[in-house]
Amino acid sequence: MNEIRNTPSVLSQLADAPWRTSTRSQTSNCVEVAPLRTDATAVRDSKDRGGPVLLFDRAGWLGFLSGAKSGQFDLS
């Protein structure tokens, strides 16, 4: 994850972000994802919508998606 500063522009985008939750998510173990206009992707815990947000630049987010699809993060 590359550093993305919490500038007023980023903070205003978070307030208006189109947050999405996977249709496969369970009711208690979910994250929400939102694309931002600054070409970043925001991720937060759906149980704590006012809590911390992780910001990924495009390369970091695409790397995460590639790793998840290839099973890099599987627990078993």
GULO-672137 format. One record per residue: residue in three letters; x, y, z of N, C-alpha, C, O, CB in turn. Coordinates in steps of 0.05 Angstrom, whole numbers, padded with zeros to 5 digits, always signed. Glycine has a CB too. Example, Ala and Ser with C-alpha at 12.3 -4.5 7.8 and 13.67 -1.06 7.14 Angstrom:
<nodes>
ala+00264-00114+00156+00246-00090+00156+00264-00066+00156+00285-00066+00169+00226-00089+00181 ser+00257-00045+00142+00273-00021+00143+00258+00001+00157+00268+00023+00161+00282-00012+00114 
</nodes>
This chain:
<nodes>
met+00017-00023+00000+00000+00000+00000+00018+00024+00000+00034+00028+00018-00019+00000+00024 asn+00015+00041-00020+00030+00066-00021+00015+00087-00005-00009+00086-00001+00034+00075-00050 glu+00030+00107+00003+00018+00127+00020+00002+00147+00004+00010+00157-00016+00040+00142+00036 ile-00023+00152+00014-00040+00172+00002-00048+00190+00025-00060+00181+00045-00066+00159-00011 arg-00041+00215+00023-00046+00234+00045-00076+00240+00048-00091+00241+00029-00031+00260+00040 asn-00084+00244+00073-00112+00252+00080-00115+00282+00076-00115+00297+00095-00119+00243+00109 thr-00116+00290+00051-00120+00318+00045-00150+00325+00047-00167+00307+00047-00109+00325+00017 pro-00157+00351+00048-00186+00357+00048-00200+00346+00024-00224+00338+00026-00189+00388+00048 ser-00187+00344+00001-00199+00333-00023-00206+00303-00019-00228+00294-00026-00181+00335-00047 val-00188+00288-00007-00193+00259-00002-00215+00256+00019-00233+00240+00015-00167+00245+00007 leu-00214+00272+00040-00234+00270+00061-00262+00277+00050-00282+00264+00057-00228+00289+00084 ser-00265+00296+00032-00291+00303+00021-00301+00280+00003-00325+00275+00001-00290+00329+00006 gln-00282+00267-00011-00290+00245-00028-00300+00221-00012-00318+00207-00020-00266+00236-00045 leu-00288+00217+00012-00297+00195+00029-00326+00199+00038-00342+00180+00040-00279+00192+00053 ala-00333+00224+00043-00360+00230+00052-00381+00224+00031-00403+00216+00037-00363+00259+00061 asp-00374+00228+00006-00392+00223-00017-00387+00198-00032-00399+00193-00053-00391+00247-00036 ala-00370+00181-00022-00361+00157-00036-00384+00137-00040-00401+00134-00022-00338+00143-00022 pro-00385+00124-00063-00405+00103-00068-00396+00076-00056-00386+00059-00071-00410+00100-00098 trp-00399+00072-00030-00390+00048-00017-00406+00024-00026-00430+00025-00029-00393+00051+00014 arg-00392+00002-00030-00404-00024-00039-00395-00046-00021-00372-00047-00012-00398-00030-00069 thr-00413-00065-00016-00406-00090-00002-00412-00113-00021-00431-00113-00036-00423-00093+00025 ser-00395-00133-00020-00398-00157-00037-00425-00170-00032-00434-00171-00009-00375-00177-00033 thr-00437-00181-00052-00462-00196-00049-00457-00222-00035-00475-00235-00025-00476-00200-00076 arg-00432-00231-00034-00425-00256-00021-00418-00252+00008-00413-00272+00023-00401-00269-00035 ser-00417-00228+00018-00409-00223+00045-00430-00232+00065-00454-00234+00059-00404-00193+00050 gln-00420-00239+00089-00438-00247+00110-00446-00222+00125-00435-00201+00121-00425-00268+00130 thr-00466-00224+00142-00477-00200+00156-00457-00188+00176-00460-00164+00182-00502-00206+00169 ser-00439-00204+00187-00422-00193+00208-00392-00191+00201-00377-00180+00216-00424-00210+00232 asn-00384-00201+00178-00355-00201+00171-00351-00188+00143-00343-00201+00124-00344-00229+00171 cys-00357-00162+00141-00356-00149+00115-00338-00126+00115-00333-00113+00135-00384-00141+00107 val-00327-00120+00091-00314-00095+00086-00329-00082+00063-00343-00095+00048-00284-00099+00079 glu-00327-00056+00062-00339-00040+00041-00316-00027+00025-00296-00020+00036-00359-00018+00052 val-00321-00024-00001-00301-00013-00019-00313+00010-00034-00336+00009-00042-00290-00035-00038 ala-00297+00031-00039-00307+00053-00054-00284+00064-00072-00262+00070-00062-00318+00076-00036 pro-00290+00067-00098-00270+00081-00115-00272+00111-00110-00293+00122-00106-00275+00074-00146 leu-00249+00124-00111-00248+00153-00107-00239+00167-00132-00227+00154-00149-00229+00160-00083 arg-00246+00192-00135-00240+00207-00159-00209+00211-00162-00200+00216-00184-00253+00234-00159 thr-00194+00208-00141-00165+00212-00142-00151+00187-00152-00127+00184-00148-00154+00220-00115 asp-00166+00168-00164-00155+00143-00173-00145+00125-00150-00126+00109-00154-00132+00148-00193 ala-00157+00128-00127-00151+00112-00104-00176+00095-00098-00198+00101-00107-00143+00129-00079 thr-00171+00074-00082-00194+00057-00072-00193+00058-00042-00173+00054-00029-00191+00028-00083 ala-00217+00062-00030-00220+00063-00001-00233+00038+00008-00251+00027-00005-00236+00088+00007 val-00224+00027+00032-00235+00003+00044-00240+00009+00073-00224+00020+00087-00215-00021+00040 arg-00264+00000+00083-00271+00004+00111-00287-00020+00121-00297-00036+00105-00287+00030+00115 asp-00288-00022+00147-00303-00043+00160-00333-00035+00160-00339-00013+00169-00293-00048+00190 ser-00350-00053+00151-00378-00046+00149-00392-00043+00176-00413-00031+00179-00393-00066+00133 lys-00379-00055+00197-00390-00053+00224-00382-00026+00238-00394-00019+00258-00381-00076+00241 asp-00362-00013+00226-00352+00012+00238-00349+00033+00216-00326+00041+00210-00326+00007+00253 arg-00371+00042+00205-00370+00060+00182-00358+00087+00188-00349+00101+00170-00398+00064+00171 gly-00357+00094+00213-00344+00119+00221-00315+00115+00229-00301+00135+00236-00359+00132+00243 gly-00305+00091+00228-00278+00084+00237-00257+00089+00215-00262+00104+00196-00277+00056+00245 pro-00234+00077+00219-00212+00081+00200-00218+00071+00172-00233+00052+00168-00187+00068+00211 val-00205+00083+00153-00207+00076+00125-00179+00071+00114-00161+00087+00118-00222+00098+00108 leu-00176+00049+00099-00151+00044+00085-00153+00055+00057-00173+00052+00044-00144+00013+00085 leu-00132+00069+00048-00131+00080+00021-00109+00066+00005-00086+00064+00014-00127+00110+00021 phe-00117+00056-00019-00098+00042-00036-00096+00058-00062-00116+00066-00073-00107+00013-00042 asp-00071+00062-00072-00069+00073-00099-00076+00051-00119-00080+00028-00111-00040+00084-00104 arg-00078+00059-00144-00087+00040-00165-00070+00014-00166-00080-00008-00166-00087+00053-00192 ala-00043+00018-00166-00026-00006-00168-00029-00024-00143-00029-00048-00146+00004+00004-00170 gly-00031-00012-00119-00034-00028-00095-00060-00043-00095-00061-00066-00087-00033-00010-00071 trp-00082-00031-00104-00108-00044-00104-00108-00067-00125-00118-00088-00119-00131-00024-00111 leu-00097-00061-00149-00097-00082-00169-00079-00106-00160-00085-00129-00166-00086-00071-00196 gly-00057-00100-00146-00040-00121-00135-00055-00138-00115-00052-00163-00114-00015-00109-00123 phe-00071-00125-00097-00086-00140-00078-00107-00158-00092-00109-00181-00085-00101-00120-00059 leu-00121-00147-00111-00141-00163-00125-00129-00187-00139-00140-00209-00139-00156-00145-00146 ser-00106-00183-00151-00092-00205-00165-00084-00226-00144-00088-00250-00150-00067-00194-00179 gly-00073-00218-00121-00066-00237-00101-00090-00252-00090-00088-00276-00085-00052-00223-00078 ala-00112-00238-00086-00136-00251-00075-00147-00272-00095-00155-00294-00087-00158-00230-00069 lys-00147-00265-00121-00157-00283-00141-00139-00308-00144-00149-00329-00151-00159-00269-00168 ser-00113-00304-00139-00095-00327-00143-00092-00344-00117-00078-00364-00117-00067-00317-00151 gly-00106-00336-00096-00106-00352-00071-00083-00345-00052-00079-00359-00033-00104-00380-00077 gln-00069-00323-00058-00046-00315-00041-00054-00311-00012-00037-00315+00006-00034-00290-00052 phe-00078-00303-00006-00087-00297+00021-00104-00318+00034-00115-00314+00056-00101-00271+00021 asp-00108-00341+00020-00124-00363+00031-00112-00373+00057-00087-00375+00059-00127-00386+00011 leu-00129-00379+00077-00119-00388+00103-00113-00418+00103-00098-00427+00120-00139-00382+00124 ser-00124-00433+00085-00120-00462+00086-00099-00470+00065-00093-00494+00063-00145-00477+00081 
</nodes>
